[in-house]
Amino acid sequence: MNVFSYKQGERLAEAFNRRGVEYLFIGKSGAIFYGFPDTTQDADLFPAKNPENGRKLISALRELGCDLTPSLEHDLIAGKDFVQLRGGPFDLDLVFAPDGIETFAEAQSRSLLIDGKFPVASLDDIIASKRAANRQKDRESLPRLEAFRDYLRSRNLIALPTNPSQPQS
Amino acid sequence: MKSEFNQLKEWEQEFDAAAKRSLRERMEYSFIYTYKPVLDDAQFRSFNTMAEYKEWCRKNLPEYLGYW
């Protein structure tokens, strides 16, 4: 089992960009792109939910080495709210209708391109989504995640530097 | 039991430490493999609605995983 890595993130972003897949990183994996120090197993993606995007997504996932059955491909095009992928190059959760977020377009308008290549939902949207989902693991992680958002704001940052050039005191 | 103030100071120290690492390093430390029973036992699952997904979690996942 390979865990998600920066290199795989690059491969994913390149494959998705080539096909014009509309998506955002979301969830704890999205927060990690902003610099949130925590652990997770899978990458959470918020793809736009429409048949055309579903077809592009299938093509990109195939390129990445995901083993997609005809049934799964049907689901990705038909428009499910949630698809969990295991058994590919890394674990992936596709959340087409995250709690607490009205539309993909709205979330995209508030998103940020991290390191010039990773489109990530805003921290406010990530927090709103976790608050609305209200799972035990969300309730446990929310105070620290909100403290991280406040930490960035207190330093006039929207994300931690992706490549800090000098050690900070 | 940590006070709220001490907890925040501790978190800020963790955020400061993260700020000294590159995104590549931060991702290396953050994405880890932990087997989750039931959840990781199928190649894929899809749900029509988030409500359906949550109901599946409630019925099938151990409580300690924190998915409900």
gemmi code that builds the backbone of each chain (N, CA, C; Angstrom):
import gemmi

chains = {
    "A": [
        ("MET", (0.851, -1.206, 0.000), (0.000, 0.000, 0.000), (0.879, 1.245, 0.000)),
        ("ASN", (0.707, 2.091, -1.004), (1.439, 3.359, -1.043), (0.601, 4.459, -0.418)),
        ("VAL", (1.226, 5.240, 0.426), (0.494, 6.389, 0.977), (0.678, 7.565, 0.036)),
        ("PHE", (-0.233, 8.498, 0.153), (-0.196, 9.681, -0.685), (1.060, 10.490, -0.351)),
        ("SER", (1.714, 11.006, -1.373), (2.945, 11.767, -1.171), (2.913, 13.010, -2.058)),
        ("TYR", (3.881, 13.871, -1.857), (3.974, 15.070, -2.698), (4.089, 14.661, -4.168)),
        ("LYS", (4.918, 13.656, -4.421), (5.133, 13.214, -5.808), (3.817, 12.719, -6.414)),
        ("GLN", (3.066, 11.945, -5.634), (1.787, 11.453, -6.149), (0.796, 12.602, -6.322)),
        ("GLY", (0.887, 13.579, -5.417), (0.044, 14.759, -5.578), (0.346, 15.469, -6.885)),
        ("GLU", (1.628, 15.553, -7.206), (2.016, 16.165, -8.482), (1.470, 15.373, -9.661)),
        ("ARG", (1.600, 14.057, -9.584), (1.098, 13.201, -10.677), (-0.407, 13.380, -10.832)),
        ("LEU", (-1.091, 13.422, -9.687), (-2.551, 13.606, -9.722), (-2.899, 14.959, -10.355)),
        ("ALA", (-2.225, 16.001, -9.893), (-2.534, 17.345, -10.408), (-2.258, 17.418, -11.907)),
        ("GLU", (-1.158, 16.804, -12.342), (-0.826, 16.839, -13.774), (-1.869, 16.088, -14.594)),
        ("ALA", (-2.241, 14.891, -14.124), (-3.231, 14.087, -14.861), (-4.583, 14.800, -14.892)),
        ("PHE", (-4.971, 15.376, -13.782), (-6.266, 16.064, -13.721), (-6.249, 17.329, -14.583)),
        ("ASN", (-5.137, 18.048, -14.549), (-5.047, 19.278, -15.340), (-5.074, 18.989, -16.832)),
        ("ARG", (-4.374, 17.923, -17.238), (-4.342, 17.574, -18.664), (-5.748, 17.347, -19.206)),
        ("ARG", (-6.604, 16.790, -18.368), (-7.964, 16.458, -18.812), (-8.984, 17.525, -18.422)),
        ("GLY", (-8.518, 18.525, -17.729), (-9.437, 19.591, -17.330), (-10.440, 19.171, -16.275)),
        ("VAL", (-10.031, 18.247, -15.407), (-10.922, 17.834, -14.316), (-11.089, 19.006, -13.350)),
        ("GLU", (-12.330, 19.311, -13.022), (-12.601, 20.342, -12.022), (-12.637, 19.670, -10.647)),
        ("TYR", (-11.751, 20.082, -9.753), (-11.677, 19.441, -8.437), (-10.959, 20.346, -7.470)),
        ("LEU", (-11.139, 20.040, -6.204), (-10.397, 20.713, -5.130), (-9.978, 19.659, -4.109)),
        ("PHE", (-8.831, 19.841, -3.500), (-8.518, 19.052, -2.309), (-9.362, 19.606, -1.166)),
        ("ILE", (-9.829, 18.717, -0.323), (-10.694, 19.143, 0.778), (-10.369, 18.271, 1.990)),
        ("GLY", (-11.051, 18.486, 3.107), (-10.854, 17.648, 4.281), (-9.487, 17.883, 4.918)),
        ("LYS", (-9.084, 16.935, 5.732), (-7.810, 17.109, 6.430), (-6.645, 17.159, 5.443)),
        ("SER", (-6.765, 16.385, 4.344), (-5.679, 16.429, 3.364), (-5.563, 17.826, 2.763)),
        ("GLY", (-6.700, 18.493, 2.578), (-6.658, 19.871, 2.094), (-5.980, 20.782, 3.093)),
        ("ALA", (-6.315, 20.602, 4.365), (-5.711, 21.439, 5.412), (-4.199, 21.231, 5.472)),
        ("ILE", (-3.752, 20.012, 5.193), (-2.318, 19.714, 5.213), (-1.581, 20.544, 4.157)),
        ("PHE", (-2.227, 20.774, 3.016), (-1.600, 21.621, 1.999), (-1.373, 23.043, 2.522)),
        ("TYR", (-2.261, 23.506, 3.402), (-2.092, 24.853, 3.981), (-0.987, 24.883, 5.038)),
        ("GLY", (-0.533, 23.673, 5.448), (0.511, 23.598, 6.452), (0.051, 23.015, 7.768)),
        ("PHE", (-1.199, 22.575, 7.835), (-1.727, 22.021, 9.079), (-0.987, 20.733, 9.419)),
        ("PRO", (-0.294, 20.695, 10.585), (0.470, 19.497, 10.925), (-0.415, 18.445, 11.594)),
        ("ASP", (-0.795, 17.466, 10.850), (-1.628, 16.381, 11.371), (-1.438, 15.187, 10.451)),
        ("THR", (-2.049, 14.079, 10.797), (-1.880, 12.886, 9.975), (-3.216, 12.441, 9.389)),
        ("THR", (-3.131, 11.815, 8.236), (-4.316, 11.231, 7.620), (-3.865, 10.102, 6.708)),
        ("GLN", (-4.807, 9.304, 6.287), (-4.471, 8.166, 5.442), (-4.728, 8.452, 3.975)),
        ("ASP", (-5.826, 9.133, 3.716), (-6.242, 9.257, 2.321), (-6.299, 10.711, 1.873)),
        ("ALA", (-6.334, 10.888, 0.575), (-6.530, 12.218, 0.007), (-8.024, 12.374, -0.280)),
        ("ASP", (-8.567, 13.503, 0.133), (-9.983, 13.790, -0.112), (-10.095, 14.804, -1.239)),
        ("LEU", (-10.864, 14.448, -2.244), (-11.073, 15.367, -3.366), (-12.545, 15.735, -3.467)),
        ("PHE", (-12.800, 16.978, -3.832), (-14.148, 17.486, -4.083), (-14.213, 17.788, -5.580)),
        ("PRO", (-14.684, 16.815, -6.383), (-14.791, 17.070, -7.821), (-16.157, 17.697, -8.135)),
        ("ALA", (-16.195, 18.493, -9.190), (-17.481, 19.006, -9.651), (-18.326, 17.826, -10.103)),
        ("LYS", (-19.626, 17.880, -9.740), (-20.499, 16.734, -9.997), (-21.308, 16.962, -11.271)),
        ("ASN", (-20.763, 16.477, -12.374), (-21.505, 16.468, -13.634), (-20.911, 15.378, -14.522)),
        ("PRO", (-21.686, 14.860, -15.474), (-21.219, 13.718, -16.272), (-19.913, 13.975, -17.015)),
        ("GLU", (-19.758, 15.171, -17.560), (-18.536, 15.468, -18.302), (-17.318, 15.408, -17.380)),
        ("ASN", (-17.455, 16.009, -16.207), (-16.338, 15.959, -15.265), (-16.086, 14.524, -14.808)),
        ("GLY", (-17.166, 13.755, -14.673), (-17.025, 12.354, -14.296), (-16.209, 11.576, -15.326)),
        ("ARG", (-16.466, 11.838, -16.613), (-15.715, 11.142, -17.676), (-14.236, 11.548, -17.649)),
        ("LYS", (-13.982, 12.823, -17.442), (-12.587, 13.286, -17.359), (-11.889, 12.665, -16.147)),
        ("LEU", (-12.639, 12.585, -15.061), (-12.099, 12.006, -13.827), (-11.708, 10.543, -14.044)),
        ("ILE", (-12.560, 9.806, -14.722), (-12.278, 8.394, -15.002), (-10.980, 8.257, -15.795)),
        ("SER", (-10.836, 9.085, -16.815), (-9.635, 9.029, -17.649), (-8.384, 9.344, -16.822)),
        ("ALA", (-8.477, 10.352, -15.984), (-7.324, 10.729, -15.159), (-7.002, 9.650, -14.129)),
        ("LEU", (-8.029, 9.081, -13.529), (-7.795, 8.043, -12.511), (-7.173, 6.796, -13.140)),
        ("ARG", (-7.595, 6.489, -14.365), (-6.977, 5.354, -15.072), (-5.488, 5.605, -15.282)),
        ("GLU", (-5.164, 6.821, -15.695), (-3.753, 7.150, -15.925), (-2.940, 6.995, -14.642)),
        ("LEU", (-3.564, 7.303, -13.522), (-2.854, 7.204, -12.243), (-2.713, 5.764, -11.767)),
        ("GLY", (-3.401, 4.844, -12.438), (-3.273, 3.434, -12.072), (-4.408, 2.903, -11.232)),
        ("CYS", (-5.497, 3.641, -11.141), (-6.655, 3.146, -10.394), (-7.369, 2.081, -11.224)),
        ("ASP", (-7.747, 1.022, -10.559), (-8.448, -0.075, -11.213), (-9.946, 0.217, -11.128)),
        ("LEU", (-10.524, 0.680, -12.223), (-11.920, 1.093, -12.206), (-12.797, 0.045, -12.893)),
        ("THR", (-13.772, -0.450, -12.196), (-14.701, -1.407, -12.775), (-15.765, -0.645, -13.575)),
        ("PRO", (-16.449, -1.332, -14.507), (-17.538, -0.663, -15.239), (-18.593, -0.094, -14.291)),
        ("SER", (-18.861, -0.796, -13.217), (-19.849, -0.320, -12.245), (-19.405, 0.993, -11.605)),
        ("LEU", (-18.129, 1.052, -11.253), (-17.609, 2.276, -10.634), (-17.607, 3.425, -11.640)),
        ("GLU", (-17.211, 3.115, -12.865), (-17.219, 4.164, -13.896), (-18.633, 4.708, -14.079)),
        ("HIS", (-19.602, 3.818, -14.085), (-20.998, 4.251, -14.191), (-21.356, 5.204, -13.049)),
        ("ASP", (-20.943, 4.838, -11.849), (-21.258, 5.669, -10.676), (-20.605, 7.055, -10.767)),
        ("LEU", (-19.380, 7.092, -11.281), (-18.669, 8.371, -11.370), (-19.319, 9.304, -12.385)),
        ("ILE", (-19.905, 8.730, -13.412), (-20.579, 9.554, -14.422), (-22.003, 9.891, -13.981)),
        ("ALA", (-22.667, 8.921, -13.368), (-24.074, 9.123, -12.978), (-24.215, 10.187, -11.893)),
        ("GLY", (-23.192, 10.332, -11.067), (-23.239, 11.381, -10.065), (-23.649, 10.895, -8.694)),
        ("LYS", (-22.730, 10.211, -8.033), (-22.942, 9.828, -6.630), (-22.449, 10.965, -5.748)),
        ("ASP", (-22.880, 10.968, -4.496), (-22.393, 12.006, -3.586), (-21.015, 11.661, -3.010)),
        ("PHE", (-20.758, 10.352, -2.865), (-19.507, 9.955, -2.219), (-18.991, 8.649, -2.816)),
        ("VAL", (-17.724, 8.646, -3.203), (-17.090, 7.435, -3.730), (-15.761, 7.252, -3.007)),
        ("GLN", (-15.584, 6.064, -2.467), (-14.354, 5.738, -1.750), (-13.544, 4.769, -2.598)),
        ("LEU", (-12.316, 5.131, -2.912), (-11.465, 4.269, -3.730), (-10.334, 3.706, -2.890)),
        ("ARG", (-10.221, 2.397, -2.918), (-9.102, 1.717, -2.276), (-8.502, 0.795, -3.342)),
        ("GLY", (-7.280, 0.359, -3.127), (-6.690, -0.586, -4.066), (-6.011, 0.075, -5.248)),
        ("GLY", (-6.004, 1.389, -5.290), (-5.262, 2.093, -6.332), (-3.871, 2.446, -5.828)),
        ("PRO", (-3.197, 3.374, -6.466), (-1.850, 3.756, -6.026), (-1.857, 4.433, -4.662)),
        ("PHE", (-2.993, 4.996, -4.282), (-3.167, 5.571, -2.941), (-4.658, 5.639, -2.666)),
        ("ASP", (-5.009, 5.780, -1.394), (-6.429, 5.840, -1.027), (-6.994, 7.206, -1.379)),
        ("LEU", (-8.192, 7.186, -1.920), (-8.808, 8.422, -2.395), (-10.280, 8.418, -2.034)),
        ("ASP", (-10.729, 9.502, -1.423), (-12.160, 9.695, -1.194), (-12.639, 10.814, -2.107)),
        ("LEU", (-13.624, 10.524, -2.921), (-14.191, 11.523, -3.823), (-15.505, 11.995, -3.218)),
        ("VAL", (-15.509, 13.219, -2.748), (-16.681, 13.762, -2.055), (-17.345, 14.772, -2.996)),
        ("PHE", (-18.384, 14.332, -3.684), (-19.029, 15.187, -4.683), (-20.006, 16.180, -4.045)),
        ("ALA", (-20.396, 15.917, -2.816), (-21.360, 16.806, -2.154), (-20.985, 16.944, -0.680)),
        ("PRO", (-19.857, 17.605, -0.410), (-19.429, 17.709, 0.993), (-20.443, 18.472, 1.836)),
        ("ASP", (-20.614, 18.008, 3.052), (-21.504, 18.708, 3.994), (-21.013, 20.136, 4.169)),
        ("GLY", (-21.944, 21.053, 4.344), (-21.585, 22.416, 4.713), (-21.121, 23.300, 3.571)),
        ("ILE", (-21.105, 22.779, 2.335), (-20.691, 23.584, 1.182), (-21.804, 23.537, 0.143)),
        ("GLU", (-22.267, 24.686, -0.288), (-23.437, 24.750, -1.166), (-23.143, 24.197, -2.561)),
        ("THR", (-22.158, 24.779, -3.225), (-21.868, 24.346, -4.600), (-20.370, 24.288, -4.838)),
        ("PHE", (-19.985, 23.510, -5.863), (-18.580, 23.445, -6.243), (-18.082, 24.818, -6.688)),
        ("ALA", (-18.911, 25.515, -7.473), (-18.489, 26.820, -8.008), (-18.168, 27.796, -6.885)),
        ("GLU", (-18.998, 27.793, -5.853), (-18.739, 28.705, -4.730), (-17.438, 28.327, -4.016)),
        ("ALA", (-17.268, 27.034, -3.791), (-16.044, 26.591, -3.120), (-14.825, 26.905, -3.976)),
        ("GLN", (-14.958, 26.725, -5.287), (-13.836, 27.000, -6.188), (-13.463, 28.490, -6.155)),
        ("SER", (-14.482, 29.342, -6.047), (-14.208, 30.786, -6.035), (-13.440, 31.197, -4.783)),
        ("ARG", (-13.530, 30.405, -3.740), (-12.830, 30.725, -2.488), (-11.540, 29.910, -2.324)),
        ("SER", (-11.245, 29.059, -3.302), (-10.126, 28.123, -3.154), (-8.792, 28.818, -3.416)),
        ("LEU", (-7.734, 28.075, -3.179), (-6.385, 28.616, -3.355), (-5.544, 27.580, -4.093)),
        ("LEU", (-4.689, 28.042, -4.986), (-3.759, 27.144, -5.661), (-2.469, 27.128, -4.855)),
        ("ILE", (-2.235, 26.003, -4.189), (-1.061, 25.900, -3.318), (0.129, 25.374, -4.113)),
        ("ASP", (1.278, 26.007, -3.911), (2.516, 25.613, -4.583), (2.364, 25.653, -6.110)),
        ("GLY", (1.444, 26.475, -6.562), (1.252, 26.668, -8.000), (0.603, 25.519, -8.729)),
        ("LYS", (0.166, 24.485, -8.002), (-0.372, 23.320, -8.716), (-1.479, 22.558, -8.003)),
        ("PHE", (-1.662, 22.816, -6.710), (-2.658, 22.036, -5.970), (-3.862, 22.911, -5.617)),
        ("PRO", (-5.007, 22.708, -6.285), (-6.189, 23.512, -5.950), (-6.834, 22.997, -4.659)),
        ("VAL", (-6.943, 23.869, -3.682), (-7.403, 23.437, -2.362), (-8.566, 24.324, -1.902)),
        ("ALA", (-9.618, 23.696, -1.422), (-10.744, 24.444, -0.856), (-10.235, 25.351, 0.261)),
        ("SER", (-10.919, 26.460, 0.492), (-10.471, 27.385, 1.531), (-10.519, 26.697, 2.900)),
        ("LEU", (-9.671, 27.165, 3.796), (-9.689, 26.599, 5.150), (-11.061, 26.801, 5.795)),
        ("ASP", (-11.697, 27.948, 5.502), (-13.041, 28.177, 6.053), (-14.020, 27.118, 5.541)),
        ("ASP", (-13.917, 26.768, 4.265), (-14.806, 25.733, 3.728), (-14.489, 24.361, 4.318)),
        ("ILE", (-13.207, 24.080, 4.491), (-12.815, 22.798, 5.095), (-13.377, 22.700, 6.511)),
        ("ILE", (-13.265, 23.791, 7.244), (-13.782, 23.818, 8.617), (-15.304, 23.701, 8.611)),
        ("ALA", (-15.957, 24.451, 7.717), (-17.432, 24.393, 7.643), (-17.898, 22.984, 7.304)),
        ("SER", (-17.177, 22.328, 6.431), (-17.539, 20.975, 6.030), (-17.401, 19.999, 7.197)),
        ("LYS", (-16.305, 20.132, 7.936), (-16.108, 19.245, 9.085), (-17.147, 19.514, 10.177)),
        ("ARG", (-17.456, 20.799, 10.353), (-18.449, 21.136, 11.377), (-19.814, 20.545, 11.005)),
        ("ALA", (-20.167, 20.645, 9.734), (-21.464, 20.130, 9.289), (-21.493, 18.599, 9.316)),
        ("ALA", (-20.375, 17.969, 8.989), (-20.328, 16.499, 9.002), (-20.503, 15.983, 10.428)),
        ("ASN", (-19.883, 16.685, 11.378), (-20.101, 16.425, 12.806), (-19.847, 14.983, 13.220)),
        ("ARG", (-18.835, 14.370, 12.611), (-18.440, 13.040, 13.054), (-17.530, 13.185, 14.271)),
        ("GLN", (-17.378, 12.108, 15.007), (-16.536, 12.183, 16.200), (-15.137, 12.684, 15.845)),
        ("LYS", (-14.576, 12.149, 14.754), (-13.210, 12.541, 14.394), (-13.141, 13.992, 13.958)),
        ("ASP", (-14.242, 14.509, 13.410), (-14.282, 15.937, 13.055), (-14.371, 16.797, 14.307)),
        ("ARG", (-15.233, 16.386, 15.227), (-15.393, 17.151, 16.472), (-14.066, 17.229, 17.231)),
        ("GLU", (-13.296, 16.140, 17.164), (-12.020, 16.115, 17.880), (-10.973, 17.016, 17.212)),
        ("SER", (-11.014, 17.092, 15.889), (-9.951, 17.830, 15.193), (-10.280, 19.305, 14.980)),
        ("LEU", (-11.555, 19.679, 15.117), (-11.947, 21.055, 14.805), (-11.249, 22.134, 15.650)),
        ("PRO", (-11.161, 21.994, 16.979), (-10.518, 23.067, 17.751), (-9.092, 23.353, 17.286)),
        ("ARG", (-8.328, 22.308, 16.985), (-6.935, 22.509, 16.557), (-6.890, 23.109, 15.156)),
        ("LEU", (-7.811, 22.666, 14.298), (-7.853, 23.204, 12.932), (-8.248, 24.685, 12.942)),
        ("GLU", (-9.203, 25.041, 13.799), (-9.602, 26.452, 13.912), (-8.460, 27.289, 14.492)),
        ("ALA", (-7.721, 26.699, 15.429), (-6.564, 27.408, 15.988), (-5.518, 27.632, 14.899)),
        ("PHE", (-5.376, 26.669, 14.000), (-4.421, 26.820, 12.896), (-4.845, 27.951, 11.959)),
        ("ARG", (-6.143, 28.005, 11.633), (-6.645, 29.105, 10.798), (-6.369, 30.453, 11.477)),
        ("ASP", (-6.622, 30.524, 12.780), (-6.386, 31.772, 13.513), (-4.894, 32.114, 13.543)),
        ("TYR", (-4.067, 31.072, 13.650), (-2.604, 31.260, 13.634), (-2.170, 31.899, 12.320)),
        ("LEU", (-2.690, 31.372, 11.204), (-2.322, 31.939, 9.898), (-2.782, 33.392, 9.806)),
        ("ARG", (-4.015, 33.646, 10.246), (-4.559, 35.005, 10.138), (-3.781, 35.985, 11.008)),
        ("SER", (-3.364, 35.534, 12.181), (-2.637, 36.430, 13.079), (-1.292, 36.812, 12.486)),
        ("ARG", (-0.804, 36.012, 11.545), (0.476, 36.300, 10.891), (0.278, 36.789, 9.459)),
        ("ASN", (-0.949, 37.156, 9.140), (-1.294, 37.632, 7.792), (-0.890, 36.647, 6.711)),
        ("LEU", (-1.072, 35.359, 6.999), (-0.764, 34.317, 6.020), (-2.062, 33.646, 5.594)),
        ("ILE", (-2.105, 33.147, 4.366), (-3.236, 32.317, 3.982), (-2.835, 30.840, 3.976)),
        ("ALA", (-1.515, 30.620, 3.985), (-0.981, 29.257, 4.105), (0.463, 29.380, 4.565)),
        ("LEU", (0.990, 28.312, 5.139), (2.410, 28.333, 5.485), (3.225, 28.324, 4.203)),
        ("PRO", (4.437, 28.884, 4.241), (5.269, 28.846, 3.043), (5.487, 27.398, 2.596)),
        ("THR", (5.471, 27.196, 1.277), (5.650, 25.822, 0.794), (7.118, 25.428, 0.770)),
        ("ASN", (7.984, 26.428, 0.643), (9.430, 26.166, 0.642), (10.137, 27.234, 1.462)),
        ("PRO", (10.085, 27.124, 2.779), (10.731, 28.149, 3.607), (12.220, 28.198, 3.298)),
        ("SER", (12.720, 29.376, 3.008), (14.113, 29.485, 2.591), (15.052, 29.622, 3.782)),
        ("GLN", (14.549, 30.182, 4.864), (15.409, 30.374, 6.034), (14.693, 29.856, 7.273)),
        ("PRO", (15.460, 29.270, 8.180), (14.839, 28.845, 9.427), (14.210, 30.039, 10.149)),
        ("GLN", (13.034, 29.816, 10.711), (12.387, 30.900, 11.453), (12.654, 30.717, 12.930)),
        ("SER", (12.794, 31.820, 13.644), (13.084, 31.733, 15.084), (11.805, 31.451, 15.836)),
    ],
    "B": [
        ("MET", (-4.493, 17.741, 33.071), (-5.413, 18.476, 32.199), (-4.799, 19.823, 31.833)),
        ("LYS", (-4.619, 20.058, 30.538), (-4.011, 21.313, 30.101), (-5.045, 22.427, 30.120)),
        ("SER", (-4.584, 23.628, 30.485), (-5.488, 24.766, 30.377), (-5.639, 25.109, 28.900)),
        ("GLU", (-6.690, 25.860, 28.584), (-6.915, 26.242, 27.185), (-5.737, 27.054, 26.660)),
        ("PHE", (-5.198, 27.929, 27.531), (-4.055, 28.752, 27.130), (-2.848, 27.887, 26.802)),
        ("ASN", (-2.558, 26.927, 27.682), (-1.403, 26.061, 27.444), (-1.592, 25.201, 26.202)),
        ("GLN", (-2.821, 24.770, 25.985), (-3.099, 23.972, 24.789), (-2.829, 24.784, 23.530)),
        ("LEU", (-3.291, 26.019, 23.526), (-3.070, 26.880, 22.358), (-1.579, 27.136, 22.136)),
        ("LYS", (-0.838, 27.358, 23.221), (0.615, 27.587, 23.094), (1.288, 26.355, 22.492)),
        ("GLU", (0.863, 25.194, 22.946), (1.455, 23.957, 22.426), (1.157, 23.802, 20.936)),
        ("TRP", (-0.087, 24.087, 20.556), (-0.435, 24.002, 19.132), (0.361, 24.998, 18.305)),
        ("GLU", (0.522, 26.203, 18.832), (1.275, 27.218, 18.080), (2.722, 26.791, 17.872)),
        ("GLN", (3.274, 26.109, 18.873), (4.638, 25.593, 18.707), (4.686, 24.545, 17.590)),
        ("GLU", (3.637, 23.742, 17.527), (3.574, 22.740, 16.445), (3.435, 23.432, 15.087)),
        ("PHE", (2.633, 24.497, 15.029), (2.459, 25.227, 13.764), (3.770, 25.913, 13.370)),
        ("ASP", (4.484, 26.462, 14.366), (5.783, 27.084, 14.086), (6.756, 26.048, 13.517)),
        ("ALA", (6.750, 24.861, 14.103), (7.662, 23.811, 13.630), (7.298, 23.415, 12.194)),
        ("ALA", (5.996, 23.321, 11.908), (5.561, 22.957, 10.549), (5.983, 24.015, 9.547)),
        ("ALA", (5.996, 25.281, 9.993), (6.338, 26.381, 9.083), (7.787, 26.313, 8.630)),
        ("LYS", (8.612, 25.570, 9.346), (10.028, 25.458, 8.966), (10.260, 24.349, 7.953)),
        ("ARG", (9.216, 23.577, 7.666), (9.370, 22.463, 6.731), (8.774, 22.822, 5.377)),
        ("SER", (9.302, 22.206, 4.352), (8.737, 22.405, 3.016), (7.416, 21.636, 2.924)),
        ("LEU", (6.621, 21.975, 1.933), (5.364, 21.248, 1.729), (5.638, 19.762, 1.499)),
        ("ARG", (6.708, 19.477, 0.756), (7.067, 18.078, 0.487), (7.305, 17.325, 1.799)),
        ("GLU", (8.048, 17.946, 2.710), (8.324, 17.306, 4.003), (7.037, 17.167, 4.825)),
        ("ARG", (6.243, 18.233, 4.822), (5.018, 18.190, 5.620), (4.116, 17.056, 5.145)),
        ("MET", (4.051, 16.863, 3.813), (3.208, 15.789, 3.297), (3.776, 14.424, 3.648)),
        ("GLU", (5.093, 14.332, 3.644), (5.732, 13.063, 3.989), (5.383, 12.651, 5.416)),
        ("TYR", (5.323, 13.619, 6.319), (5.005, 13.325, 7.714), (3.504, 13.131, 7.938)),
        ("SER", (2.686, 13.677, 7.053), (1.245, 13.734, 7.326), (0.458, 12.545, 6.787)),
        ("PHE", (0.869, 12.024, 5.635), (0.109, 10.923, 5.045), (0.722, 9.602, 5.491)),
        ("ILE", (-0.034, 8.873, 6.279), (0.472, 7.617, 6.827), (-0.562, 6.529, 6.553)),
        ("TYR", (-0.085, 5.292, 6.497), (-1.032, 4.203, 6.283), (-1.415, 3.584, 7.616)),
        ("THR", (-2.684, 3.557, 7.880), (-3.221, 2.875, 9.050), (-4.409, 2.053, 8.582)),
        ("TYR", (-4.331, 0.771, 8.766), (-5.444, -0.065, 8.330), (-6.691, 0.234, 9.154)),
        ("LYS", (-7.786, 0.481, 8.466), (-9.053, 0.715, 9.139), (-9.997, -0.428, 8.794)),
        ("PRO", (-10.344, -1.223, 9.811), (-11.185, -2.386, 9.549), (-12.496, -1.993, 8.884)),
        ("VAL", (-12.978, -2.863, 8.044), (-14.214, -2.703, 7.272), (-14.018, -1.638, 6.187)),
        ("LEU", (-13.637, -0.438, 6.612), (-13.511, 0.684, 5.680), (-12.547, 0.355, 4.542)),
        ("ASP", (-11.442, -0.313, 4.878), (-10.405, -0.581, 3.884), (-10.543, -1.960, 3.240)),
        ("ASP", (-11.650, -2.629, 3.497), (-11.781, -4.003, 3.034), (-12.494, -4.145, 1.690)),
        ("ALA", (-12.781, -3.073, 1.042), (-13.397, -3.144, -0.293), (-12.610, -2.257, -1.237)),
        ("GLN", (-12.561, -2.647, -2.498), (-11.791, -1.876, -3.476), (-12.429, -0.509, -3.715)),
        ("PHE", (-13.739, -0.488, -3.685), (-14.422, 0.800, -3.770), (-15.821, 0.686, -3.213)),
        ("ARG", (-16.361, 1.830, -2.813), (-17.765, 1.922, -2.412), (-18.301, 3.228, -2.952)),
        ("SER", (-19.555, 3.237, -3.327), (-20.151, 4.507, -3.740), (-21.534, 4.623, -3.119)),
        ("PHE", (-21.889, 5.867, -2.843), (-23.151, 6.150, -2.155), (-23.892, 7.262, -2.895)),
        ("ASN", (-25.192, 7.064, -3.049), (-25.992, 8.069, -3.758), (-26.002, 9.400, -3.044)),
        ("THR", (-26.100, 9.349, -1.720), (-26.179, 10.588, -0.929), (-25.233, 10.493, 0.260)),
        ("MET", (-24.903, 11.654, 0.818), (-24.070, 11.662, 2.014), (-24.829, 11.025, 3.181)),
        ("ALA", (-26.139, 11.187, 3.195), (-26.940, 10.576, 4.264), (-26.836, 9.047, 4.202)),
        ("GLU", (-26.835, 8.530, 2.974), (-26.698, 7.079, 2.790), (-25.317, 6.618, 3.271)),
        ("TYR", (-24.288, 7.402, 2.961), (-22.922, 7.080, 3.394), (-22.830, 7.065, 4.924)),
        ("LYS", (-23.407, 8.093, 5.550), (-23.344, 8.169, 7.016), (-24.087, 7.007, 7.668)),
        ("GLU", (-25.206, 6.638, 7.078), (-25.968, 5.517, 7.601), (-25.158, 4.222, 7.489)),
        ("TRP", (-24.452, 4.075, 6.354), (-23.606, 2.902, 6.178), (-22.497, 2.893, 7.253)),
        ("CYS", (-21.904, 4.057, 7.505), (-20.853, 4.147, 8.524), (-21.401, 3.717, 9.889)),
        ("ARG", (-22.571, 4.231, 10.230), (-23.176, 3.912, 11.537), (-23.427, 2.417, 11.680)),
        ("LYS", (-23.864, 1.804, 10.590), (-24.235, 0.384, 10.671), (-23.043, -0.559, 10.584)),
        ("ASN", (-21.953, -0.099, 9.959), (-20.876, -1.029, 9.641), (-19.525, -0.769, 10.295)),
        ("LEU", (-19.257, 0.463, 10.677), (-17.913, 0.765, 11.179), (-17.855, 0.731, 12.695)),
        ("PRO", (-16.727, 0.241, 13.239), (-16.564, 0.284, 14.692), (-16.592, 1.740, 15.184)),
        ("GLU", (-17.183, 1.945, 16.326), (-17.352, 3.305, 16.856), (-16.010, 4.024, 17.028)),
        ("TYR", (-14.968, 3.252, 17.422), (-13.688, 3.906, 17.727), (-13.048, 4.576, 16.514)),
        ("LEU", (-13.478, 4.234, 15.315), (-12.923, 4.908, 14.136), (-13.398, 6.359, 14.030)),
        ("GLY", (-14.486, 6.661, 14.712), (-14.925, 8.057, 14.784), (-15.679, 8.571, 13.581)),
        ("TYR", (-16.249, 7.666, 12.805), (-16.953, 8.097, 11.582), (-18.425, 8.437, 11.803)),
        ("TRP", (-18.879, 8.430, 13.035), (-20.267, 8.803, 13.326), (-20.389, 9.296, 14.750)),
    ],
}
model = gemmi.Model(1)
for chain_id, residues in chains.items():
    chain = gemmi.Chain(chain_id)
    for i, (resn, *xyz) in enumerate(residues, 1):
        res = gemmi.Residue()
        res.name, res.seqid = resn, gemmi.SeqId(i, " ")
        for name, pos in zip(("N", "CA", "C"), xyz):
            atom = gemmi.Atom()
            atom.name, atom.element = name, gemmi.Element(name[0])
            atom.pos, atom.b_iso = gemmi.Position(*pos), 0.0
            res.add_atom(atom)
        chain.add_residue(res)
    model.add_chain(chain)
structure = gemmi.Structure()
structure.add_model(model)
structure.setup_entities()
